[in-house]
Structure formats: C-alpha cells, structure tokens
Amino acid sequence: MQDELDLVFEATKDDMDKAINHMEKAMVKIRAGRANPSMLEGVMVDYYGAATPLGQVSNVNTPDARTIAIQPWEKQLIPEIEKAILNAGLGFNPMNNGESVIISVPALTEERRRDLAKLAKSECENAKVGVRAARKSAMDELKKLGNDGLSEDMRKDSEASIQKLTDDYIAKCDSLYDKKEVDIMKV
C-alpha cells in the first residue's frame, strides 16, 4: 500500500512541477524593458512552405539593452522574418538593412508596465490552477485507495502531505510572480 501512496505523491509532485515550469517559461516571454532573444521564441517563419521557429532559420542576439538583431542564414528570408514578427503581435516594428533584421525595443510606459504585470499575474493564477488540479487528482486517488483498504490514519496523513506540498508550490508561484512584478515595474 505504501508503494501506491509513493506513486500518488510522485505523480502529484511531477504535475505541480510542470505547472511551475510552464509559468517560468511564460514569465520569460513577458518583457521587462530589456531586449532578450527569448522575446521572439514563439515567432514562426514561413520557410519554403513550412512554419519554422525563428531560431532555426537565423541567429538572434542582442547587441545592446534596447536592440534585437536577427541575422538570417539566407538573405531572401528577410521579408518573411519581418512579416512573421509583425504577425506575432508582439508590438515590435522590425526594420532591415539588407543584411539583417533589427528590432528596436521601445521603453515601457507606465500603462504598459501595469498591463504586463496583469499578464504576469494571470500566468501566476493559471499555474495555481494547475497546482490545485494536481492536488484534487491526488485526493481522488487517496479516496480510491481508502476504498481499497488504505487505513484512515494513513489516508489523513497522506492528505496532509499533499496539502503541504500544494501550499509550497502555491508559495513558489507567488514568489516567481513577485520577482517578475518588481522586474516589470522597475524603470
């Protein structure tokens, strides 16, 4: 019976880790003023009829804090890259110099900072929903094990462990959000 409890606990921990990892990836994409190549992570370029990630058809780097430079492997891709960046809805206006695509990252206004903080809060809430869903799933499994012969004391102890794990992961979500909010609101 202990093996089943360990499996439930490990599965719950994995699900909660996935929720946190998803939140961390989403937070990286929310810009906080500085140019970062990861801002363009979701951009897909039409490369000979196939949607291809920008990083696979070009070199993306940041020469300074306000500029992203994209050096395509093939020069004829420059118009496609510009179109893909505009269609991605990131609020960037790409320019090209015939050799590469340059994006000037504008400074954030106070209103835009608040909007980005709201977006970060939304990602935090989504992660918390994922953590709570993992807890609910674990609690349901514990009830099934209770029906299959798990003692009530073991079930109560396991439920308390799952709840403590949930509280820890919720605190991680809040901590990640607080760091990102400070980063966004810093001028």
C-alpha positions as CSV (number, residue, x, y, z in Angstrom):
1,M,0.0,0.0,0.0
2,Q,3.0,2.3,0.7
3,D,4.1,1.9,-2.9
4,E,0.7,3.2,-4.2
5,L,1.0,6.2,-1.8
6,D,4.5,6.9,-3.1
7,L,3.3,6.8,-6.7
8,V,0.4,9.2,-6.0
9,F,2.8,11.6,-4.2
10,E,5.4,11.4,-7.0
11,A,2.8,11.9,-9.8
12,T,1.4,14.9,-7.9
13,K,4.8,16.4,-7.5
14,D,5.5,15.9,-11.2
15,D,2.2,17.6,-12.2
16,M,3.0,20.6,-9.9
17,D,6.5,20.8,-11.3
18,K,5.0,21.0,-14.8
19,A,2.7,23.9,-13.7
20,I,5.7,25.8,-12.3
21,N,7.9,25.1,-15.3
22,H,5.1,26.4,-17.6
23,M,4.8,29.5,-15.5
24,E,8.5,30.1,-15.7
25,K,8.5,29.8,-19.5
26,A,5.6,32.2,-19.8
27,M,7.3,34.7,-17.4
28,V,10.4,34.7,-19.6
29,K,8.3,35.8,-22.6
30,I,6.9,38.8,-20.7
31,R,9.3,41.5,-21.4
32,A,10.6,43.8,-18.6
33,G,12.2,46.6,-20.6
34,R,15.4,44.9,-21.6
35,A,15.8,43.3,-25.0
36,N,16.0,39.5,-24.8
37,P,16.2,36.9,-27.7
38,S,13.6,34.8,-25.8
39,M,11.0,37.5,-26.6
40,L,10.9,36.1,-30.2
41,E,10.7,32.4,-29.1
42,G,7.2,31.9,-30.4
43,V,7.7,33.5,-33.8
44,M,7.3,31.1,-36.7
45,V,8.7,31.9,-40.1
46,D,7.4,30.5,-43.4
47,Y,10.5,28.7,-44.6
48,Y,9.8,27.1,-48.0
49,G,6.2,26.4,-47.1
50,A,6.8,25.1,-43.6
51,A,6.3,27.1,-40.4
52,T,9.7,27.0,-38.7
53,P,10.9,28.6,-35.4
54,L,12.8,31.9,-36.0
55,G,15.8,30.5,-34.1
56,Q,16.2,27.7,-36.7
57,V,16.5,30.0,-39.7
58,S,18.6,32.8,-38.2
59,N,20.9,33.9,-35.4
60,V,19.1,36.1,-32.8
61,N,21.1,38.2,-30.4
62,T,21.0,41.4,-28.5
63,P,23.9,43.9,-29.3
64,D,22.6,46.2,-26.5
65,A,19.8,46.5,-24.0
66,R,17.3,48.1,-26.5
67,T,18.0,46.2,-29.7
68,I,17.5,42.7,-31.0
69,A,19.4,41.8,-34.2
70,I,18.3,38.9,-36.4
71,Q,20.9,37.6,-38.9
72,P,19.1,35.1,-41.2
73,W,21.0,32.2,-42.7
74,E,19.6,33.1,-46.2
75,K,19.0,36.8,-47.2
76,Q,15.8,36.0,-49.1
77,L,14.2,35.2,-45.8
78,I,14.4,38.8,-44.5
79,P,10.9,39.8,-45.8
80,E,9.4,36.5,-44.3
81,I,11.1,37.2,-41.0
82,E,9.7,40.8,-40.9
83,K,6.2,39.5,-41.8
84,A,6.4,36.8,-39.1
85,I,7.4,39.3,-36.4
86,L,4.6,41.7,-37.3
87,N,2.0,38.8,-37.4
88,A,3.2,37.5,-34.0
89,G,1.5,40.5,-32.3
90,L,4.5,41.4,-30.1
91,G,4.2,45.1,-30.7
92,F,7.6,45.3,-32.4
93,N,8.3,47.1,-35.7
94,P,11.1,45.3,-37.5
95,M,13.5,47.1,-39.8
96,N,16.0,45.6,-42.2
97,N,19.3,46.9,-43.6
98,G,19.6,44.4,-46.4
99,E,21.7,42.1,-44.3
100,S,19.7,41.6,-41.2
101,V,16.5,42.5,-39.3
102,I,16.8,44.9,-36.5
103,I,14.2,45.4,-33.8
104,S,14.3,48.5,-31.5
105,V,12.7,47.5,-28.3
106,P,10.8,50.6,-27.1
107,A,10.9,51.7,-23.5
108,L,7.8,50.7,-21.5
109,T,5.2,53.2,-20.5
110,E,3.7,53.1,-17.0
111,E,0.4,51.8,-18.5
112,R,2.2,49.1,-20.5
113,R,4.1,48.1,-17.3
114,R,0.8,47.7,-15.5
115,D,-0.6,45.6,-18.4
116,L,2.4,43.4,-18.3
117,A,2.1,43.0,-14.5
118,K,-1.5,41.9,-15.0
119,L,-0.4,39.4,-17.6
120,A,2.2,38.0,-15.2
121,K,-0.5,37.8,-12.5
122,S,-2.7,35.9,-14.9
123,E,0.1,33.4,-15.6
124,C,0.6,33.0,-11.9
125,E,-3.1,32.3,-11.4
126,N,-3.0,29.7,-14.2
127,A,-0.1,28.0,-12.5
128,K,-2.0,27.9,-9.2
129,V,-5.0,26.3,-11.0
130,G,-2.6,23.6,-12.3
131,V,-1.2,23.0,-8.8
132,R,-4.7,22.8,-7.4
133,A,-5.8,20.4,-10.1
134,A,-2.9,18.1,-9.3
135,R,-4.0,18.2,-5.6
136,K,-7.6,17.3,-6.5
137,S,-6.4,14.4,-8.6
138,A,-4.2,13.2,-5.7
139,M,-7.0,13.5,-3.2
140,D,-9.3,11.5,-5.5
141,E,-6.6,8.8,-5.8
142,L,-6.3,8.7,-2.0
143,K,-10.1,8.2,-1.7
144,K,-9.9,5.3,-4.1
145,L,-7.1,3.8,-2.1
146,G,-9.1,4.3,1.0
147,N,-11.9,2.2,-0.5
148,D,-9.3,-0.4,-1.5
149,G,-8.1,-0.9,2.1
150,L,-5.9,2.0,3.0
151,S,-6.2,2.8,6.7
152,E,-7.9,6.1,7.5
153,D,-4.9,7.3,9.5
154,M,-2.6,6.8,6.5
155,R,-5.1,8.5,4.2
156,K,-5.3,11.5,6.5
157,D,-1.5,11.7,6.8
158,S,-1.2,11.5,3.0
159,E,-3.8,14.2,2.5
160,A,-1.9,16.4,4.9
161,S,1.3,15.8,3.0
162,I,-0.3,16.6,-0.3
163,Q,-1.8,19.8,1.1
164,K,1.6,20.9,2.4
165,L,3.1,20.2,-1.0
166,T,0.3,22.2,-2.6
167,D,1.0,25.1,-0.2
168,D,4.7,25.0,-1.0
169,Y,4.0,25.2,-4.7
170,I,1.5,28.0,-4.4
171,A,4.1,29.9,-2.4
172,K,6.6,29.3,-5.3
173,C,4.1,30.7,-7.8
174,D,3.6,33.8,-5.6
175,S,7.4,34.2,-5.3
176,L,8.0,34.0,-9.0
177,Y,5.3,36.5,-9.6
178,D,6.6,38.9,-7.0
179,K,10.1,38.8,-8.6
180,K,8.7,39.4,-12.1
181,E,6.4,42.2,-10.9
182,V,9.4,44.0,-9.4
183,D,11.4,43.5,-12.6
184,I,8.5,44.8,-14.7
185,M,7.8,47.9,-12.6
186,K,11.5,48.9,-12.3
187,V,12.1,51.9,-14.5
